[in-house]
Amino acid sequence: MSRKEISDAVDGLGWRFVLGVVRTSVPVTSLAQAAEVAARAVAAAGEEGEASLWLDVRKDQVILTLQSLATGWVSALELELAHSVTAAVSELGLRTDPGTGGQGPRSVQMVEIAIDALDIAAIRPFWKAVMGYGDEAEAHGPEDPLVDPAAQGPAIWFQQMDEARPQRNRIHFDVSVPHDEAARRIGAALAAGGVLLSDTAAPAFWVLADVEGNEVCVTTWQGRD
């Protein structure tokens, strides 16, 4: 299905097509009500739709997302589920609301991070390892994007550079991990071609970089009290 076809199919339901998913938000007044919305949505999705639906449950809203994890896209099944879930939410006297037009803190959205690189294939394994990420559905090539398997963090994609930039990068990632995961994560990143720039602040944080100098700090709670 085309992007326009997907967008048109859900627009009137209060969902929006954003970066390969259809997403909406249900405003609620309590965590208990949010849990009820989540339960109704799961029931409406049924066993067939269980793999396509994920939820972010908060005391003021429930964010509902539909996507085929097998393809990383929206199929007819997800569009059907959007109808079913919307109907279930409306039975509670609530609405599916994308938050557009300034209606709420912000609209539903998806976030990506782009890393500029001369040799994408050389740095991609480092970022896959240090972030604990995986391949995008049906995209396993040496220059393809990376995604969070838990669907919590932003996707990472790589933009081809034509020439090197000599200055130090002006943005870096902080990846906070459990204290007993840090050594394994750092080891995996170094094995994937990364460089340890500094461990003077360890175990609070270690500074690593890919082979082109893009930096990341692996951090823990330790060494901060």
Secondary structure in CASP SS format (residue, H / E / C, confidence):
PFRMAT SS
TARGET T0000
AUTHOR 0000-0000-0000
METHOD secondary structure of the structure
MODEL  1
M C 1.00
S C 1.00
R H 1.00
K H 1.00
E H 1.00
I H 1.00
S H 1.00
D H 1.00
A H 1.00
V H 1.00
D H 1.00
G C 1.00
L C 1.00
G C 1.00
W C 1.00
R E 1.00
F E 1.00
V E 1.00
L C 1.00
G C 1.00
V E 1.00
V E 1.00
R E 1.00
T E 1.00
S E 1.00
V E 1.00
P E 1.00
V C 1.00
T C 1.00
S C 1.00
L H 1.00
A H 1.00
Q H 1.00
A H 1.00
A H 1.00
E H 1.00
V H 1.00
A H 1.00
A H 1.00
R H 1.00
A H 1.00
V H 1.00
A H 1.00
A H 1.00
A H 1.00
G H 1.00
E H 1.00
E H 1.00
G H 1.00
E C 1.00
A C 1.00
S C 1.00
L E 1.00
W E 1.00
L E 1.00
D E 1.00
V E 1.00
R C 1.00
K C 1.00
D C 1.00
Q E 1.00
V E 1.00
I E 1.00
L E 1.00
T E 1.00
L E 1.00
Q C 1.00
S E 1.00
L C 1.00
A C 1.00
T C 1.00
G C 1.00
W E 1.00
V C 1.00
S C 1.00
A H 1.00
L H 1.00
E H 1.00
L H 1.00
E H 1.00
L H 1.00
A H 1.00
H H 1.00
S H 1.00
V H 1.00
T H 1.00
A H 1.00
A H 1.00
V H 1.00
S H 1.00
E C 1.00
L C 1.00
G C 1.00
L C 1.00
R C 1.00
T C 1.00
D E 1.00
P C 1.00
G C 1.00
T H 1.00
G H 1.00
G H 1.00
Q C 1.00
G C 1.00
P C 1.00
R C 1.00
S C 1.00
V C 1.00
Q C 1.00
M C 1.00
V C 1.00
E E 1.00
I E 1.00
A E 1.00
I E 1.00
D E 1.00
A E 1.00
L C 1.00
D C 1.00
I H 1.00
A H 1.00
A H 1.00
I H 1.00
R H 1.00
P H 1.00
F H 1.00
W H 1.00
K H 1.00
A H 1.00
V H 1.00
M H 1.00
G C 1.00
Y C 1.00
G E 1.00
D E 1.00
E E 1.00
A C 1.00
E C 1.00
A E 1.00
H C 1.00
G C 1.00
P C 1.00
E C 1.00
D C 1.00
P C 1.00
L E 1.00
V E 1.00
D C 1.00
P C 1.00
A C 1.00
A C 1.00
Q C 1.00
G C 1.00
P C 1.00
A E 1.00
I E 1.00
W E 1.00
F E 1.00
Q E 1.00
Q E 1.00
M C 1.00
D C 1.00
E C 1.00
A C 1.00
R C 1.00
P C 1.00
Q C 1.00
R C 1.00
N C 1.00
R C 1.00
I C 1.00
H C 1.00
F E 1.00
D E 1.00
V E 1.00
S E 1.00
V C 1.00
P C 1.00
H C 1.00
D C 1.00
E C 1.00
A H 1.00
A H 1.00
R H 1.00
R H 1.00
I H 1.00
G H 1.00
A H 1.00
A H 1.00
L H 1.00
A H 1.00
A C 1.00
G C 1.00
G C 1.00
V E 1.00
L E 1.00
L E 1.00
S E 1.00
D C 1.00
T C 1.00
A C 1.00
A C 1.00
P C 1.00
A C 1.00
F E 1.00
W E 1.00
V E 1.00
L E 1.00
A E 1.00
D C 1.00
V C 1.00
E C 1.00
G C 1.00
N C 1.00
E E 1.00
V E 1.00
C E 1.00
V E 1.00
T E 1.00
T C 1.00
W C 1.00
Q C 1.00
G C 1.00
R C 1.00
D C 1.00
END
